[in-house]
Amino acid sequence: MNSFRVGLIGTGRISDVYLRNCAVFDGLEIVACGSLNMDESRAKAAEFDVPCAKEPAAIIADPEIDAILNLTIPAAHADISVAALEAGKHVYSEKPFVTDLANGRRVLELARDKGLTVGNAPDTFLGGRWQTVRKLLDKGVIGAPTGVAAFVPTHGVERHHPNPDFYYAKGGGPLLDLGPYYLTAMVFLLGPIREVAAMGKKTFAERMIENGPRNGEMMPVEEDTHSLNLIAFENGVLGEMMVSFDVWESETPRFEIYGEDGTICIPDPDPGDGANIFQGPVWYRTRAEARWTERPRPDAPAEWCVAENTHGFNYDARGVGLLEMADAVANGRSPRASGALAYHVTEAMEAMLTSAREARFVDVASTCARPELLPETFPKDR
Ligand SMILES: NC(=O)c1ccc[n+]([C@@H]2O[C@H](COP(=O)([O-])OP(=O)(O)OC[C@H]3O[C@@H](n4cnc5c(N)ncnc54)[C@H](O)[C@@H]3O)[C@@H](O)[C@H]2O)c1
Protein backbone atom coordinates (compact mmCIF):
# COMPACT_ATOMS: atom_id res chain seq x y z
CA MET A 1 0.00 0.00 0.00
CA ASN A 2 1.33 3.49 -0.87
CA SER A 3 1.54 5.78 2.10
CA PHE A 4 -1.69 7.65 2.80
CA ARG A 5 -0.70 11.19 3.75
CA VAL A 6 -2.89 12.49 6.54
CA GLY A 7 -3.36 15.99 8.00
CA LEU A 8 -4.60 15.97 11.60
CA ILE A 9 -6.92 18.75 12.76
CA GLY A 10 -7.69 18.80 16.49
CA THR A 11 -4.73 18.05 18.76
CA GLY A 12 -6.58 17.73 22.07
CA ARG A 13 -6.93 14.86 24.42
CA ILE A 14 -7.87 12.02 22.05
CA SER A 15 -5.18 12.92 19.51
CA ASP A 16 -2.38 11.23 21.53
CA VAL A 17 -3.61 7.71 20.92
CA TYR A 18 -4.13 8.39 17.20
CA LEU A 19 -0.65 9.88 16.89
CA ARG A 20 0.88 6.94 18.74
CA ASN A 21 -0.96 4.31 16.68
CA CYS A 22 -0.64 5.96 13.28
CA ALA A 23 3.13 6.20 13.82
CA VAL A 24 3.32 2.38 13.71
CA PHE A 25 0.56 1.57 11.20
CA ASP A 26 2.05 0.61 7.85
CA GLY A 27 0.68 2.72 5.02
CA LEU A 28 -0.39 5.77 7.03
CA GLU A 29 1.61 8.88 7.73
CA ILE A 30 0.47 11.93 9.69
CA VAL A 31 2.37 14.69 7.90
CA ALA A 32 0.95 17.80 9.63
CA CYS A 33 -1.19 18.77 12.59
CA GLY A 34 -3.05 21.88 13.70
CA SER A 35 -5.92 23.17 15.80
CA LEU A 36 -7.35 26.35 17.29
CA ASN A 37 -4.50 26.18 19.80
CA MET A 38 -1.29 26.14 17.78
CA ASP A 39 0.93 25.98 20.88
CA GLU A 40 -0.76 22.70 21.74
CA SER A 41 -0.35 21.49 18.13
CA ARG A 42 3.34 22.41 18.02
CA ALA A 43 3.91 20.54 21.28
CA LYS A 44 2.13 17.44 19.91
CA ALA A 45 4.11 17.63 16.65
CA ALA A 46 7.35 17.70 18.65
CA GLU A 47 6.27 14.89 20.97
CA PHE A 48 5.07 12.53 18.21
CA ASP A 49 7.54 13.43 15.41
CA VAL A 50 4.92 14.97 13.13
CA PRO A 51 6.92 16.82 10.42
CA CYS A 52 5.05 20.12 10.81
CA ALA A 53 2.38 21.99 12.76
CA LYS A 54 0.34 24.48 10.79
CA GLU A 55 -3.00 26.28 10.84
CA PRO A 56 -6.03 24.09 10.00
CA ALA A 57 -6.79 26.09 6.84
CA ALA A 58 -3.24 25.54 5.57
CA ILE A 59 -3.52 21.78 6.23
CA ILE A 60 -6.80 21.62 4.32
CA ALA A 61 -5.27 23.55 1.40
CA ASP A 62 -2.08 21.44 1.22
CA PRO A 63 -2.10 19.54 -2.11
CA GLU A 64 0.32 16.92 -0.72
CA ILE A 65 -2.26 15.71 1.81
CA ASP A 66 -4.67 12.87 0.87
CA ALA A 67 -6.98 12.87 3.89
CA ILE A 68 -7.97 14.91 6.92
CA LEU A 69 -8.19 13.24 10.31
CA ASN A 70 -10.82 15.35 12.08
CA LEU A 71 -10.39 15.14 15.87
CA THR A 72 -12.07 18.44 16.70
CA ILE A 73 -14.98 18.85 19.10
CA PRO A 74 -18.39 17.56 17.91
CA ALA A 75 -19.75 21.03 17.02
CA ALA A 76 -16.85 21.56 14.58
CA HIS A 77 -16.92 18.11 12.91
CA ALA A 78 -19.23 19.00 10.00
CA ASP A 79 -17.53 22.29 9.07
CA ILE A 80 -14.07 20.72 9.04
CA SER A 81 -15.29 17.68 7.07
CA VAL A 82 -17.05 19.87 4.47
CA ALA A 83 -13.98 22.10 4.08
CA ALA A 84 -11.77 19.01 3.66
CA LEU A 85 -14.04 17.50 1.00
CA GLU A 86 -14.34 20.84 -0.83
CA ALA A 87 -10.54 20.82 -0.99
CA GLY A 88 -10.59 17.33 -2.58
CA LYS A 89 -9.53 15.37 0.49
CA HIS A 90 -10.93 12.21 2.01
CA VAL A 91 -11.96 12.65 5.62
CA TYR A 92 -12.10 10.49 8.74
CA SER A 93 -13.67 12.00 11.90
CA GLU A 94 -14.03 11.19 15.53
CA LYS A 95 -17.54 10.49 16.71
CA PRO A 96 -20.18 11.77 16.76
CA PHE A 97 -20.25 12.00 12.94
CA VAL A 98 -22.15 15.31 13.04
CA THR A 99 -24.46 16.94 15.55
CA ASP A 100 -27.38 17.29 13.13
CA LEU A 101 -28.54 15.14 10.25
CA ALA A 102 -28.76 17.89 7.63
CA ASN A 103 -25.00 18.35 8.00
CA GLY A 104 -24.52 14.58 7.81
CA ARG A 105 -26.34 14.46 4.46
CA ARG A 106 -24.28 17.40 3.23
CA VAL A 107 -21.04 15.58 4.09
CA LEU A 108 -22.12 12.31 2.41
CA GLU A 109 -23.49 14.04 -0.71
CA LEU A 110 -20.40 16.15 -1.13
CA ALA A 111 -18.18 13.07 -0.83
CA ARG A 112 -20.30 11.21 -3.38
CA ASP A 113 -20.25 14.15 -5.84
CA LYS A 114 -16.50 14.51 -5.54
CA GLY A 115 -15.71 10.79 -5.58
CA LEU A 116 -14.11 10.99 -2.12
CA THR A 117 -14.37 8.70 0.90
CA VAL A 118 -15.78 9.51 4.33
CA GLY A 119 -14.93 7.36 7.31
CA ASN A 120 -15.86 7.79 10.93
CA ALA A 121 -15.12 6.56 14.43
CA PRO A 122 -15.94 4.54 16.37
CA ASP A 123 -13.66 1.91 14.91
CA THR A 124 -13.79 -0.13 18.11
CA PHE A 125 -15.85 -2.79 16.32
CA LEU A 126 -12.68 -3.61 14.33
CA GLY A 127 -11.02 -4.65 17.62
CA GLY A 128 -10.44 -8.33 18.38
CA ARG A 129 -13.25 -8.41 20.91
CA TRP A 130 -16.11 -7.45 18.61
CA GLN A 131 -14.63 -9.38 15.70
CA THR A 132 -14.69 -12.47 17.93
CA VAL A 133 -18.35 -11.85 18.83
CA ARG A 134 -19.19 -11.60 15.13
CA LYS A 135 -17.37 -14.86 14.36
CA LEU A 136 -19.28 -16.63 17.15
CA LEU A 137 -22.56 -15.25 15.80
CA ASP A 138 -21.75 -16.14 12.20
CA LYS A 139 -20.80 -19.67 13.27
CA GLY A 140 -24.24 -20.02 14.85
CA VAL A 141 -22.91 -20.73 18.34
CA ILE A 142 -26.02 -19.10 19.93
CA GLY A 143 -28.38 -19.82 17.04
CA ALA A 144 -30.49 -17.08 15.48
CA PRO A 145 -30.15 -13.82 17.44
CA THR A 146 -33.29 -12.59 19.19
CA GLY A 147 -32.18 -9.68 21.38
CA VAL A 148 -29.32 -7.38 22.30
CA ALA A 149 -28.65 -5.25 25.38
CA ALA A 150 -26.04 -2.66 26.31
CA PHE A 151 -25.79 -1.16 29.80
CA VAL A 152 -23.19 1.58 30.14
CA PRO A 153 -23.53 3.41 33.45
CA THR A 154 -20.85 6.07 34.15
CA HIS A 155 -20.58 9.26 36.15
CA GLY A 156 -19.50 11.39 33.23
CA VAL A 157 -16.10 12.82 32.43
CA GLU A 158 -15.64 15.87 34.70
CA ARG A 159 -13.30 13.97 37.03
CA HIS A 160 -10.75 13.21 34.32
CA HIS A 161 -11.30 15.52 31.30
CA PRO A 162 -9.84 19.01 31.85
CA ASN A 163 -12.32 20.68 29.43
CA PRO A 164 -15.47 18.58 29.75
CA ASP A 165 -17.94 21.34 28.77
CA PHE A 166 -18.81 19.89 25.36
CA TYR A 167 -19.95 16.63 26.92
CA TYR A 168 -22.79 18.51 28.65
CA ALA A 169 -23.51 21.22 26.02
CA LYS A 170 -25.99 20.80 23.15
CA GLY A 171 -24.76 17.92 21.01
CA GLY A 172 -23.22 16.18 24.05
CA GLY A 173 -24.77 13.90 26.67
CA PRO A 174 -24.21 10.15 27.09
CA LEU A 175 -26.41 9.21 24.15
CA LEU A 176 -24.31 11.06 21.55
CA ASP A 177 -21.03 10.40 23.40
CA LEU A 178 -21.35 6.73 24.38
CA GLY A 179 -24.19 5.62 22.11
CA PRO A 180 -22.05 5.48 18.94
CA TYR A 181 -19.80 2.70 20.36
CA TYR A 182 -22.62 0.34 21.25
CA LEU A 183 -25.02 1.19 18.42
CA THR A 184 -22.23 0.82 15.84
CA ALA A 185 -21.33 -2.55 17.38
CA MET A 186 -25.00 -3.57 17.26
CA VAL A 187 -25.29 -2.65 13.55
CA PHE A 188 -22.00 -4.48 12.84
CA LEU A 189 -23.37 -7.58 14.57
CA LEU A 190 -27.06 -7.47 13.70
CA GLY A 191 -27.59 -5.09 10.79
CA PRO A 192 -29.47 -1.80 10.52
CA ILE A 193 -32.02 -0.29 12.90
CA ARG A 194 -35.67 0.18 11.91
CA GLU A 195 -37.39 1.93 14.84
CA VAL A 196 -36.63 3.26 18.33
CA ALA A 197 -38.31 4.49 21.51
CA ALA A 198 -36.62 6.33 24.35
CA MET A 199 -36.80 8.21 27.64
CA GLY A 200 -34.20 10.64 28.94
CA LYS A 201 -33.52 12.70 32.05
CA LYS A 202 -31.30 15.64 32.94
CA THR A 203 -30.48 14.86 36.55
CA PHE A 204 -28.35 17.92 37.43
CA ALA A 205 -28.76 21.47 36.08
CA GLU A 206 -25.02 22.14 36.61
CA ARG A 207 -21.95 19.98 37.17
CA MET A 208 -18.53 20.74 38.64
CA ILE A 209 -15.21 20.23 36.85
CA GLU A 210 -13.23 18.09 39.30
CA ASN A 211 -9.70 18.05 37.86
CA GLY A 212 -7.06 20.17 36.16
CA PRO A 213 -6.67 23.94 36.04
CA ARG A 214 -10.44 24.55 36.06
CA ASN A 215 -11.07 22.40 39.17
CA GLY A 216 -14.17 23.70 41.02
CA GLU A 217 -15.66 25.54 38.03
CA MET A 218 -19.37 24.86 37.39
CA MET A 219 -20.71 24.02 33.89
CA PRO A 220 -24.31 24.16 32.68
CA VAL A 221 -25.93 20.88 31.58
CA GLU A 222 -27.96 21.22 28.37
CA GLU A 223 -28.58 17.57 27.41
CA ASP A 224 -30.19 14.59 29.15
CA THR A 225 -27.60 12.70 31.17
CA HIS A 226 -29.53 9.45 31.72
CA SER A 227 -30.83 7.80 28.56
CA LEU A 228 -32.95 4.65 28.15
CA ASN A 229 -33.57 3.33 24.65
CA LEU A 230 -35.49 0.54 22.93
CA ILE A 231 -34.36 -0.57 19.47
CA ALA A 232 -36.04 -2.64 16.74
CA PHE A 233 -33.67 -3.93 14.05
CA GLU A 234 -34.62 -4.57 10.41
CA ASN A 235 -34.04 -8.32 10.96
CA GLY A 236 -36.61 -8.44 13.78
CA VAL A 237 -34.15 -8.50 16.70
CA LEU A 238 -35.16 -6.27 19.66
CA GLY A 239 -32.59 -4.35 21.68
CA GLU A 240 -32.16 -2.02 24.62
CA MET A 241 -29.44 0.43 25.57
CA MET A 242 -28.91 2.39 28.77
CA VAL A 243 -26.19 5.05 28.70
CA SER A 244 -25.69 7.39 31.62
CA PHE A 245 -23.48 10.08 33.13
CA ASP A 246 -25.42 9.89 36.42
CA VAL A 247 -24.47 6.50 37.91
CA TRP A 248 -21.72 6.26 40.53
CA GLU A 249 -21.38 2.49 40.53
CA SER A 250 -23.11 -0.50 39.03
CA GLU A 251 -22.59 -4.20 38.40
CA THR A 252 -24.36 -3.91 35.04
CA PRO A 253 -21.74 -2.79 32.54
CA ARG A 254 -22.56 -5.39 29.92
CA PHE A 255 -23.08 -5.95 26.24
CA GLU A 256 -25.10 -9.09 25.55
CA ILE A 257 -26.60 -10.80 22.54
CA TYR A 258 -29.39 -13.27 23.11
CA GLY A 259 -29.94 -16.09 20.65
CA GLU A 260 -32.37 -18.99 20.30
CA ASP A 261 -29.66 -21.34 21.63
CA GLY A 262 -27.53 -19.19 23.96
CA THR A 263 -26.06 -15.86 24.97
CA ILE A 264 -22.85 -14.02 24.11
CA CYS A 265 -21.61 -11.49 26.64
CA ILE A 266 -18.95 -8.82 26.77
CA PRO A 267 -18.68 -8.41 30.52
CA ASP A 268 -17.02 -5.01 30.81
CA PRO A 269 -17.52 -2.74 27.81
CA ASP A 270 -16.03 0.13 29.79
CA PRO A 271 -15.79 3.38 27.82
CA GLY A 272 -13.44 4.88 30.41
CA ASP A 273 -10.70 2.45 29.45
CA GLY A 274 -10.04 2.80 25.74
CA ALA A 275 -8.37 -0.60 25.54
CA ASN A 276 -11.39 -2.38 27.00
CA ILE A 277 -13.55 -1.51 24.08
CA PHE A 278 -11.13 -3.20 21.64
CA GLN A 279 -9.93 -6.15 23.67
CA GLY A 280 -10.79 -8.46 26.54
CA PRO A 281 -12.83 -11.55 27.21
CA VAL A 282 -15.91 -12.61 25.32
CA TRP A 283 -18.15 -15.09 27.10
CA TYR A 284 -20.79 -17.34 25.67
CA ARG A 285 -23.17 -19.82 27.20
CA THR A 286 -25.46 -22.15 25.29
CA ARG A 287 -28.37 -24.39 26.17
CA ALA A 288 -25.86 -27.27 26.18
CA GLU A 289 -23.56 -25.70 28.77
CA ALA A 290 -24.07 -24.99 32.43
CA ARG A 291 -21.37 -22.31 32.70
CA TRP A 292 -20.04 -19.33 30.83
CA THR A 293 -17.32 -20.24 28.39
CA GLU A 294 -14.61 -17.67 28.02
CA ARG A 295 -12.72 -17.49 24.79
CA PRO A 296 -10.21 -18.86 24.14
CA ARG A 297 -11.00 -22.22 25.71
CA PRO A 298 -8.43 -24.90 24.97
CA ASP A 299 -10.88 -27.80 25.15
CA ALA A 300 -13.72 -26.18 23.19
CA PRO A 301 -15.35 -28.42 20.57
CA ALA A 302 -13.46 -28.09 17.31
CA GLU A 303 -16.43 -26.57 15.51
CA TRP A 304 -16.52 -23.76 18.11
CA CYS A 305 -12.81 -23.09 17.97
CA VAL A 306 -13.11 -19.69 16.42
CA ALA A 307 -9.59 -18.36 16.29
CA GLU A 308 -9.37 -15.79 19.06
CA ASN A 309 -8.60 -12.25 17.96
CA THR A 310 -6.46 -13.34 15.04
CA HIS A 311 -6.65 -9.88 13.53
CA GLY A 312 -4.92 -8.30 16.49
CA PHE A 313 -5.93 -4.78 17.42
CA ASN A 314 -6.30 -6.00 20.99
CA TYR A 315 -5.35 -2.69 22.56
CA ASP A 316 -6.62 0.89 22.31
CA ALA A 317 -6.20 0.80 18.53
CA ARG A 318 -8.09 4.01 17.69
CA GLY A 319 -7.14 4.90 14.14
CA VAL A 320 -7.50 1.36 12.78
CA GLY A 321 -10.65 2.62 11.03
CA LEU A 322 -8.52 5.21 9.22
CA LEU A 323 -5.96 2.52 8.36
CA GLU A 324 -8.75 0.35 6.96
CA MET A 325 -10.12 3.38 5.07
CA ALA A 326 -6.72 3.97 3.45
CA ASP A 327 -6.81 0.35 2.26
CA ALA A 328 -10.39 0.84 1.02
CA VAL A 329 -9.41 3.96 -0.96
CA ALA A 330 -6.41 2.15 -2.46
CA ASN A 331 -8.66 -0.73 -3.54
CA GLY A 332 -11.67 1.30 -4.70
CA ARG A 333 -14.12 -0.04 -2.12
CA SER A 334 -16.11 1.38 0.81
CA PRO A 335 -14.47 1.45 4.23
CA ARG A 336 -15.90 -0.59 7.09
CA ALA A 337 -16.11 2.36 9.53
CA SER A 338 -17.95 4.30 6.82
CA GLY A 339 -19.75 7.62 6.71
CA ALA A 340 -22.95 5.75 5.74
CA LEU A 341 -22.73 3.61 8.89
CA ALA A 342 -22.04 6.70 11.01
CA TYR A 343 -24.97 8.53 9.40
CA HIS A 344 -27.31 5.62 10.15
CA VAL A 345 -26.19 5.47 13.79
CA THR A 346 -26.52 9.26 14.06
CA GLU A 347 -30.03 9.09 12.67
CA ALA A 348 -30.91 6.37 15.18
CA MET A 349 -29.63 8.59 18.01
CA GLU A 350 -31.55 11.61 16.68
CA ALA A 351 -34.63 9.40 16.59
CA MET A 352 -33.98 8.44 20.23
CA LEU A 353 -33.74 12.10 21.22
CA THR A 354 -36.99 12.84 19.36
CA SER A 355 -38.70 9.87 20.97
CA ALA A 356 -37.64 10.96 24.47
CA ARG A 357 -38.79 14.52 23.80
CA GLU A 358 -42.13 13.64 22.16
CA ALA A 359 -42.97 10.36 23.96
CA ARG A 360 -43.54 8.31 20.79
CA PHE A 361 -41.94 5.56 18.68
CA VAL A 362 -39.79 6.97 15.87
CA ASP A 363 -38.86 5.29 12.56
CA VAL A 364 -35.27 5.32 11.31
CA ALA A 365 -35.42 6.02 7.57
CA SER A 366 -31.81 5.42 6.56
CA THR A 367 -30.14 2.07 6.25
CA CYS A 368 -26.59 0.86 5.63
CA ALA A 369 -24.66 -2.26 4.77
CA ARG A 370 -23.61 -4.45 7.71
CA PRO A 371 -19.79 -4.12 7.72
CA GLU A 372 -17.90 -7.32 6.89
CA LEU A 373 -15.46 -8.99 9.29
CA LEU A 374 -11.87 -7.85 8.80
CA PRO A 375 -10.16 -10.33 6.47
CA GLU A 376 -7.37 -12.50 7.85
CA THR A 377 -5.10 -10.80 5.33
CA PHE A 378 -5.65 -7.32 6.77
CA PRO A 379 -2.35 -5.81 7.91
CA LYS A 380 -1.63 -6.85 11.45
CA ASP A 381 -1.07 -4.41 14.26
CA ARG A 382 2.26 -3.35 15.74
N1 LIG B 1 -11.29 12.45 25.09
C1 LIG B 1 -11.71 11.23 24.90
O1 LIG B 1 -11.50 10.32 25.72
C2 LIG B 1 -12.47 10.87 23.62
C3 LIG B 1 -12.70 9.53 23.38
C4 LIG B 1 -13.31 9.17 22.20
C5 LIG B 1 -13.73 10.13 21.33
N2 LIG B 1 -13.54 11.44 21.58
C6 LIG B 1 -14.03 12.43 20.60
O2 LIG B 1 -12.91 13.07 20.01
C7 LIG B 1 -13.25 14.43 19.72
C8 LIG B 1 -12.23 15.34 20.38
O3 LIG B 1 -12.26 15.10 21.77
P1 LIG B 1 -11.07 15.59 22.73
O4 LIG B 1 -11.37 15.01 24.04
O5 LIG B 1 -9.76 15.34 22.09
O6 LIG B 1 -11.38 17.18 22.77
P2 LIG B 1 -10.39 18.35 23.22
O7 LIG B 1 -11.27 19.48 23.64
O8 LIG B 1 -9.36 17.84 24.16
O9 LIG B 1 -9.64 18.74 21.84
C9 LIG B 1 -10.34 19.29 20.74
C10 LIG B 1 -9.34 19.82 19.72
O10 LIG B 1 -10.06 20.33 18.59
C11 LIG B 1 -9.59 21.66 18.31
N3 LIG B 1 -10.69 22.39 17.69
C12 LIG B 1 -11.91 22.67 18.21
N4 LIG B 1 -12.65 23.35 17.31
C13 LIG B 1 -11.87 23.52 16.22
C14 LIG B 1 -12.06 24.15 14.97
N5 LIG B 1 -13.19 24.78 14.66
N6 LIG B 1 -11.04 24.14 14.08
C15 LIG B 1 -9.87 23.52 14.36
N7 LIG B 1 -9.62 22.88 15.53
C16 LIG B 1 -10.63 22.89 16.45
C17 LIG B 1 -9.15 22.21 19.64
O11 LIG B 1 -8.26 23.31 19.45
C18 LIG B 1 -8.46 20.97 20.23
O12 LIG B 1 -7.17 20.83 19.68
C19 LIG B 1 -14.68 14.62 20.18
O13 LIG B 1 -15.56 14.48 19.11
C20 LIG B 1 -14.89 13.50 21.19
O14 LIG B 1 -16.25 13.09 21.26
C21 LIG B 1 -12.88 11.84 22.70
The ligand as a Tripos MOL2 file, in Angstrom:
@<TRIPOS>MOLECULE
LIG
   44    48     1     0     0
SMALL
NO_CHARGES

@<TRIPOS>ATOM
      1 N1        -11.2870   12.4520   25.0930 N.am      1 LIG1
      2 C1        -11.7080   11.2340   24.8970 C.2       1 LIG1
      3 O1        -11.4970   10.3210   25.7230 O.2       1 LIG1
      4 C2        -12.4690   10.8680   23.6250 C.ar      1 LIG1
      5 C3        -12.6990    9.5320   23.3810 C.ar      1 LIG1
      6 C4        -13.3140    9.1650   22.2040 C.ar      1 LIG1
      7 C5        -13.7320   10.1290   21.3280 C.ar      1 LIG1
      8 N2        -13.5390   11.4400   21.5770 N.ar      1 LIG1
      9 C6        -14.0280   12.4270   20.5990 C.3       1 LIG1
     10 O2        -12.9050   13.0710   20.0150 O.3       1 LIG1
     11 C7        -13.2470   14.4250   19.7180 C.3       1 LIG1
     12 C8        -12.2270   15.3350   20.3750 C.3       1 LIG1
     13 O3        -12.2610   15.0990   21.7750 O.3       1 LIG1
     14 P1        -11.0720   15.5950   22.7250 P.3       1 LIG1
     15 O4        -11.3660   15.0060   24.0380 O.co2     1 LIG1
     16 O5         -9.7550   15.3400   22.0890 O.co2     1 LIG1
     17 O6        -11.3820   17.1760   22.7660 O.3       1 LIG1
     18 P2        -10.3940   18.3460   23.2190 P.3       1 LIG1
     19 O7        -11.2700   19.4770   23.6420 O.co2     1 LIG1
     20 O8         -9.3620   17.8420   24.1610 O.co2     1 LIG1
     21 O9         -9.6390   18.7370   21.8380 O.3       1 LIG1
     22 C9        -10.3440   19.2920   20.7390 C.3       1 LIG1
     23 C10        -9.3350   19.8250   19.7230 C.3       1 LIG1
     24 O10       -10.0580   20.3290   18.5920 O.3       1 LIG1
     25 C11        -9.5900   21.6550   18.3050 C.3       1 LIG1
     26 N3        -10.6890   22.3920   17.6860 N.ar      1 LIG1
     27 C12       -11.9140   22.6660   18.2060 C.ar      1 LIG1
     28 N4        -12.6500   23.3500   17.3120 N.ar      1 LIG1
     29 C13       -11.8720   23.5190   16.2190 C.ar      1 LIG1
     30 C14       -12.0600   24.1530   14.9700 C.ar      1 LIG1
     31 N5        -13.1910   24.7760   14.6590 N.pl3     1 LIG1
     32 N6        -11.0390   24.1370   14.0800 N.ar      1 LIG1
     33 C15        -9.8720   23.5190   14.3600 C.ar      1 LIG1
     34 N7         -9.6250   22.8840   15.5340 N.ar      1 LIG1
     35 C16       -10.6300   22.8940   16.4470 C.ar      1 LIG1
     36 C17        -9.1480   22.2100   19.6350 C.3       1 LIG1
     37 O11        -8.2640   23.3060   19.4530 O.3       1 LIG1
     38 C18        -8.4600   20.9730   20.2300 C.3       1 LIG1
     39 O12        -7.1680   20.8300   19.6790 O.3       1 LIG1
     40 C19       -14.6760   14.6240   20.1840 C.3       1 LIG1
     41 O13       -15.5580   14.4760   19.1060 O.3       1 LIG1
     42 C20       -14.8900   13.5030   21.1900 C.3       1 LIG1
     43 O14       -16.2480   13.0910   21.2610 O.3       1 LIG1
     44 C21       -12.8800   11.8390   22.7030 C.ar      1 LIG1
@<TRIPOS>BOND
     1     1     2 1
     2     2     3 2
     3     2     4 1
     4     4     5 ar
     5     4    44 ar
     6     5     6 ar
     7     6     7 ar
     8     7     8 ar
     9     8     9 1
    10     8    44 ar
    11     9    10 1
    12     9    42 1
    13    10    11 1
    14    11    12 1
    15    11    40 1
    16    12    13 1
    17    13    14 1
    18    14    15 2
    19    14    16 1
    20    14    17 1
    21    17    18 1
    22    18    19 2
    23    18    20 1
    24    18    21 1
    25    21    22 1
    26    22    23 1
    27    23    24 1
    28    23    38 1
    29    24    25 1
    30    25    26 1
    31    25    36 1
    32    26    27 ar
    33    26    35 ar
    34    27    28 ar
    35    28    29 ar
    36    29    30 ar
    37    29    35 ar
    38    30    31 1
    39    30    32 ar
    40    32    33 ar
    41    33    34 ar
    42    34    35 ar
    43    36    37 1
    44    36    38 1
    45    38    39 1
    46    40    41 1
    47    40    42 1
    48    42    43 1
@<TRIPOS>SUBSTRUCTURE
     1 LIG1         1 GROUP 0 **** ****
